[in-house]
Amino acid sequence: MSEILRLYTANFKQCEKAFGIYLPSASLIPVKYQELPKSLKQQIEKENNCGLSIKVNHQDLGTTYIAEFTGLDLFYLEDRNTENKYAGEGRVYVESSDESEIPVVGYTYTSEKSRRLGFGTRRLFVMNALSRVKFKTPISSSGSPKPTQRSIWEKLVDEEIAEIHYWNGTQRYKFS
């Protein structure tokens, strides 16, 4: 087994274990760069920029594709509904300060037709599972989430799934 394949397999098994804990209703399938949705491939730009790529099948809301941009601690996500139509997207990256680093929701968007169906909330759960695998810590919100994103985070706080914390002088949310 080549070193790259061995590392990829180890990363996939780590993902599978964490997703089983944080998203027990989801199943993971490793995918090749060529199998990613065209719009997600455009984000990655070239095949050799793509590290780990996973398809997360959800029992009720279609699929989330995850693609790692190699060497940058940057992940792109794309949601597809049950008809395999675009439903939304997101980005996870690491934010740094002089004292520390935290993985954050860098961007999240749900298409007009897919809003109020649970895609935004589910995307945060996928991002959290990914963050716990790759960075060994829960995902945090950005320092200035949009109102719709803030309302999702506040609902998660009310349900004691997330909490408010301060990082680098800014109030944020993170999974508990």
C-alpha positions as CSV (number, residue, x, y, z in Angstrom):
1,M,0.0,0.0,0.0
2,S,1.4,3.4,-0.9
3,E,2.1,5.9,1.8
4,I,-0.5,8.3,0.4
5,L,-3.2,5.6,0.3
6,R,-2.2,4.5,3.8
7,L,-2.6,8.1,5.2
8,Y,-5.8,8.6,3.2
9,T,-7.3,5.3,4.6
10,A,-6.3,6.3,8.2
11,N,-7.9,9.7,7.8
12,F,-11.0,8.2,6.4
13,K,-11.3,5.8,9.3
14,Q,-10.8,8.7,11.8
15,C,-13.6,10.5,10.0
16,E,-15.9,7.5,10.0
17,K,-15.4,7.0,13.8
18,A,-16.1,10.7,14.6
19,F,-19.0,10.9,12.3
20,G,-20.4,7.8,14.0
21,I,-20.3,9.7,17.3
22,Y,-21.4,13.1,16.2
23,L,-23.7,12.2,13.3
24,P,-24.8,8.6,14.0
25,S,-27.5,8.7,11.3
26,A,-24.9,9.5,8.5
27,S,-22.8,7.0,6.5
28,L,-19.5,8.0,4.9
29,I,-18.2,6.9,1.6
30,P,-14.7,7.9,0.3
31,V,-14.9,9.5,-3.2
32,K,-12.4,10.4,-5.8
33,Y,-11.9,13.9,-7.0
34,Q,-13.6,13.1,-10.3
35,E,-16.8,12.1,-8.3
36,L,-17.2,15.5,-6.6
37,P,-19.8,17.9,-7.8
38,K,-18.5,20.2,-10.6
39,S,-19.0,23.3,-8.4
40,L,-17.0,21.8,-5.6
41,K,-14.2,20.8,-7.9
42,Q,-14.0,24.4,-9.1
43,Q,-13.4,25.5,-5.5
44,I,-10.5,23.1,-5.2
45,E,-9.2,24.1,-8.7
46,K,-6.9,21.1,-9.4
47,E,-7.0,17.4,-8.4
48,N,-3.6,17.7,-6.8
49,N,-5.0,20.3,-4.4
50,C,-7.6,17.9,-3.1
51,G,-6.7,15.8,0.0
52,L,-9.4,13.8,1.7
53,S,-12.8,13.8,-0.1
54,I,-15.8,12.2,1.4
55,K,-19.5,11.8,0.6
56,V,-21.7,11.9,3.7
57,N,-25.1,10.2,3.1
58,H,-27.9,11.4,5.3
59,Q,-31.0,9.3,5.8
60,D,-33.4,12.2,5.3
61,L,-31.8,15.1,3.5
62,G,-29.6,13.8,0.7
63,T,-25.8,14.1,0.7
64,T,-22.9,16.4,1.9
65,Y,-19.7,16.3,-0.1
66,I,-16.5,17.3,1.8
67,A,-13.2,18.2,0.0
68,E,-10.0,19.1,1.7
69,F,-7.8,21.8,0.2
70,T,-4.4,20.2,0.8
71,G,-2.0,22.0,3.1
72,L,-4.2,24.9,4.1
73,D,-6.5,23.5,6.9
74,L,-9.4,24.4,4.6
75,F,-12.4,22.3,3.8
76,Y,-15.2,22.9,1.3
77,L,-18.6,21.4,1.8
78,E,-21.5,21.1,-0.6
79,D,-25.0,19.8,0.2
80,R,-27.2,18.0,-2.3
81,N,-30.9,17.3,-1.8
82,T,-32.5,13.9,-2.3
83,E,-32.8,14.6,-6.1
84,N,-29.0,15.4,-6.1
85,K,-29.7,19.1,-6.7
86,Y,-27.5,21.8,-5.1
87,A,-28.9,22.8,-1.7
88,G,-26.0,24.8,-0.1
89,E,-22.4,25.0,0.8
90,G,-19.9,25.9,3.5
91,R,-16.3,26.3,4.4
92,V,-14.3,25.4,7.4
93,Y,-10.9,27.0,8.1
94,V,-8.5,27.7,11.0
95,E,-8.4,31.2,12.4
96,S,-5.2,32.2,14.1
97,S,-4.2,34.7,16.8
98,D,-0.9,35.2,18.6
99,E,-2.0,32.8,21.4
100,S,-4.0,30.1,19.7
101,E,-5.9,28.7,16.7
102,I,-9.5,27.6,16.4
103,P,-11.5,25.9,13.5
104,V,-14.4,28.1,12.4
105,V,-17.4,28.1,10.2
106,G,-15.8,30.4,7.5
107,Y,-18.9,30.5,5.3
108,T,-22.3,28.8,5.1
109,Y,-25.1,29.3,2.6
110,T,-28.3,27.5,1.9
111,S,-30.1,27.9,-1.5
112,E,-33.5,29.7,-1.5
113,K,-35.4,26.5,-2.3
114,S,-33.7,24.5,0.5
115,R,-34.1,27.0,3.3
116,R,-36.1,26.0,6.4
117,L,-35.6,22.3,5.7
118,G,-32.7,21.7,8.1
119,F,-29.8,21.9,5.7
120,G,-28.1,24.8,7.6
121,T,-28.3,23.1,11.0
122,R,-27.2,19.8,9.5
123,R,-24.2,21.5,7.8
124,L,-23.1,22.8,11.2
125,F,-23.3,19.3,12.6
126,V,-21.2,18.0,9.7
127,M,-18.7,20.8,10.2
128,N,-18.5,20.0,13.9
129,A,-17.8,16.3,13.3
130,L,-15.1,17.3,10.7
131,S,-13.6,19.7,13.1
132,R,-13.4,17.1,15.9
133,V,-11.6,14.7,13.5
134,K,-9.1,17.1,11.9
135,F,-8.5,19.6,14.8
136,K,-9.5,17.6,17.9
137,T,-11.9,20.4,19.0
138,P,-15.5,21.5,18.3
139,I,-16.2,24.0,15.5
140,S,-16.8,27.7,16.4
141,S,-18.8,30.3,14.7
142,S,-17.1,33.2,13.1
143,G,-16.9,36.4,15.1
144,S,-19.8,37.9,13.2
145,P,-22.3,35.3,12.0
146,K,-25.2,36.5,9.8
147,P,-28.6,36.8,11.5
148,T,-29.9,33.5,10.1
149,Q,-26.7,31.7,11.2
150,R,-26.9,33.4,14.6
151,S,-30.5,32.1,15.1
152,I,-29.4,28.6,14.4
153,W,-26.5,28.9,16.9
154,E,-28.8,30.4,19.5
155,K,-31.2,27.5,19.1
156,L,-28.3,25.1,19.6
157,V,-27.4,27.0,22.8
158,D,-31.0,26.8,24.1
159,E,-30.9,23.0,23.4
160,E,-27.5,22.8,25.3
161,I,-25.8,21.5,22.2
162,A,-23.7,24.6,21.8
163,E,-22.4,27.3,24.1
164,I,-21.2,30.9,24.0
165,H,-17.5,31.5,24.4
166,Y,-15.0,34.3,23.8
167,W,-12.0,34.0,21.6
168,N,-9.6,36.8,20.9
169,G,-12.0,39.3,22.5
170,T,-14.9,38.3,20.3
171,Q,-18.1,36.5,21.3
172,R,-18.6,33.3,19.4
173,Y,-20.6,30.1,19.5
174,K,-19.2,26.6,19.6
175,F,-20.5,23.0,20.0
176,S,-20.4,21.8,23.6
